[in-house]
Amino acid sequence: MKQRIVTALVLVPLVILGIFVLPLFAFVTTLAIITLVGFWEWTQFVEEEFRFIALMPAVVIISSFSFLLISFDSVSFNAQLSVRYLVLAIGVIWWLAASGLTVTYPHSSKFWQGSKILHHLFGILTLIPFFWSVLLLRAESTETSPYHGAKLVLFVCLIVWLVDSGAYFAGKSMGKRKMAPSVSPNKTIEGLLCGIITAGIASWFLAQWFEIEFSSPMSMMLIILVTVVISVFGDLVESMFKRVSGIKDSGNMIPGHGGVLDRIDSLTAAFPVFTLLYFIF
């Protein structure tokens, strides 16, 4: 626990600094590197003999995606409405389906466990919408308010971190009912409820502080509720894939926290869902 806290105290300021200080080109490059590291860790789930071969589809897709769709002019970037909604919608559909796989695990695993193609597809559906949604939020309204997009990105990160922290400590102290014992025995319904309450209360004050506008208080609370619940499933989905592959941590790059996927699993689910709902409502 001590090592986790020390690492978090170093990483969190760096993340916040990167969100607010990096220009769009540098931000895209940094996020692309993080996404590729996530893909590299995902190759463990594919179970190819050579992990570099398993990484190639992801490299080709993210390179093509970046070349064809990403403009470093924020105005042009924000003008791609059809592509924006298509990729986000695909991400949301995937997370609804992945949540279903988690709820029905281990019975559902017999349909995908032995398929390398599906493992590749699951990784692409997890990381590409995440990559795209973070960029969309970061580029939002930067031509009129340079830090508005950065505030949106940090807002999502904070509510996910808060639900994770609230659920962890509440689950440790008073958790009794297991939420998904076949996937993650330590997660409890009591922890989830406390995490949702913590994130819900904090998000109200964060939205005021960051000057993030929603169409109504009701829509804000609905968006937050859906985002925090799906973020928990993001964690559970990665846990499911690790359990099937016999892996404890996705990597060891981050002392006390495991790999990159272990740190962004909840965010990979939260960002596409929040971004789509925010743009729609």
N, C-alpha and C positions, 0 to 999 in steps of 0.2 A: 504493500500500500504506500509506504514512504517513497519508494522509487517512482510509482505512478504519479504521486502528487508533485514530486520534484520535476519530472518530465513535463507534466501538464503546465506547471508554472513557467517553464521555458517555452513550450510550444504555443500556448494560447496567445501570448503577446506577439510572437512571430506571425501567427496566422492573421491576427487583427491588423498588424502592420502591413502585411502583404495585401490584404483586402483593400485597405484604404490608400496605400502609397503607390503600389505598382500601377504604371500606365496599362491600358488595355492590352497592348501587345505582350508585355511582360507577364501580365496576369494570365492571358491565354496560354502562353508558353509554360508557365509554372503549373497551371492546372492540367495541361496536357501531359506533363511529366508525371504528376501525381496519378493521373488516370492510367498511364502506361505502367507505372509501378503496380497499380491495382490489378491490371490485366496480367502482369507477370506473376503476381501472387495467385491469381485465379487459375493459372495453368496447372496448379497442383490438383484442382478439382477435375480437370480434363483427363489427367492421368496418361498423358502421352509419354513415350519413352524419352524423348528429348523435349525439354520445356521450351527451348527457343523455337522449335517447330510449332508447338502449340501456341506460341505468342504471335506468330506471323499473321493469322487472320485479323487479330485485333490491331496490329500495327497498320495493316493495309486499310482497314476500315476507318480508324481514327485519322490517318493521314489524308485519305480521300475526303472524309467528312470535313476536316479542317480546311483543306484546299478549296473545296467546292462551295462551302456554306458560310465560312467565317470571314467577315470583313472587319478590319481593324478601325474602320470609320463607324462610330457608334450609331450615327443616323441610318446608314445603310444596313447595319447589323439589326437594328430594331425594326426595319421595314420589311423583314422577311416573315410576314405574318403566317402565311400558309405553312411554311417549313417549321416555324416556331410551334404552332399548335399541333402539327402532325407528330413531331418527335416527342413532345410532351405527352400527347395522348397515348402514344405507344408505350411510353414509360409508365404512365398511370395504369394502363391495362395490364402491363407486365406485373406491377406490384400487387394488383388485385389477384391476379392468377398465382403469383408466388406466395401470397398470404394464404391462399387456398391450399397450396401444396404443403405449407407448413402446418396448417390446422389438421390436415388429413395424414400427416406423416406418422408412421413409416409406410402406411399402405400406398400412398401416392408415389413413393420412391421407386417402386417396381416398374413404373412407366418411363422413367427417365434415367435411372441410376446407371445403366449400362451403355448409354448413348453419348459418345464423344461429341457428336454434332449438337445435341441439345445442351451439353455443358458449355460448348462454345457460345451458342445462342444465348443462354442464360447470362453469361458474362457480358456479352454485348448489350443485352437489354438492361442490365444493371448499371453499367458504367457510361455508356454513350448518352442516355437521357440525363444522367447526373451531370456529366460534363457540359452538355448543352444548356441545361436549366440554370446552372451556376453562372454561365456566361451571360445568359439572357437577363438574369437579375442584376448582375454587375454592370451591364451596359444600359440598364433601364434609366431613361431620362438624364443621362450624363451631360447632354448638350445644354440642358437648362439648369440642372442641379448636380454638380460634379460628384457629390458624395451620396446621392440618393440610392444608387445601385449598390454601393458598398454597404450602406446601412441595411438594405434588404438582405444581402448575403449574410451579414453578421447577425441579423435578427433571426434568420432560420437556424444558423449555427447555435445561437444562444438557447433558443427554445428546445432544440434537440439535446443539447448538453444538460439543460435543466431537467428535462424529463428523464434522461439517463441517470442523473445524480439523485433526483428525488426517488425514482423507482429503486435504485440500488440501496440507498440507506433505509428507506421504508421497508423494503423487502427483507433486509437483514434484521431489522428490529421487530417487525410484526407480521411478516409474510407467512401465510399458512397454506393458502390454496395455490397449487401449482398452475401456471398459465399454459405451459406447453412442455410437460415433463419429458416427452420423448425427444424433444429438441434441445431444450435448455432447462434442466431441472431447477436451477437457482432462481428463475424468474417467477414471480408470484402475481396474482391478481391484485392483491393489496398494494404491492409495489407499483404496479401499473397505474392504479387509481390515484395514488399519491403523486406519482410523476406527472400525470395529466393535470391534477389540481395545481401543482407547483408551477408547471409551464404555463397553464392558463392564467394564473394570477400575475406571474412575472411578465407575460407577453403583453398584458394590458398596459403596464407601466412602460415597458420597452417601446411599444408602438407610439406612446406619447412622447417619450424621450427622443426617439429617432425621427419623429414627425412622419411616420408612415401612415398614410390614409387608407382606410377601407370604406366601402360603400355604406356600411352601417356597423354598429357594435355587434349585432347578431351575425353578420357575415364574417366578421373578424373572428369571433369565437368559434364559428363553424369551421373556418379554414384552419385555425389553430388546432382544434380537436382532431380533425381528420389527419392533419400533418403529424401530430405527436403519436397518434395511434399507429399510423403507417410506418413511422420511424422505428417503433418497437418491433414491427414485423421485419423491417430491414435488418435489424440485429438478429432476429430469429432465423431469417432465411440464410444468412451467412453461416450461422451456427449449424443449420441443417446440412448445408453442403460440406462443412468441415467434419461433421459427424459421419456422413456417408463416406468421406475420403479418409477418415481416421486421422484427422489433423487437429491439434489443440489450438495453435495460433496460425494465422495466415503468413506470418513472417516474424522476424526479430529486429526489424529496423528501428523500432521505437522502444527504448528501454522501459520495461514495466507495462507496456501496452500491446506488445506483439507487433503485427505488421500494419501496413497502411490500410488494408481492408478492414482490419479489426477496429480501426479508428474512424473510418468513414462509412461503415456498413449502415448505420442509422441514417446518415446524411444522404446516401445514395437513394434511399426511398423517399426521404422527406423533401428534397429539393424539387424533383419533378412534380410531385403532388402539390406542394405549396405554390410553385410557380404557375402551374396551369390554373389553379383555383384563383390565385391573385389576379392574373390577367383576365379571367372570365368575370369575376365579381368585383 
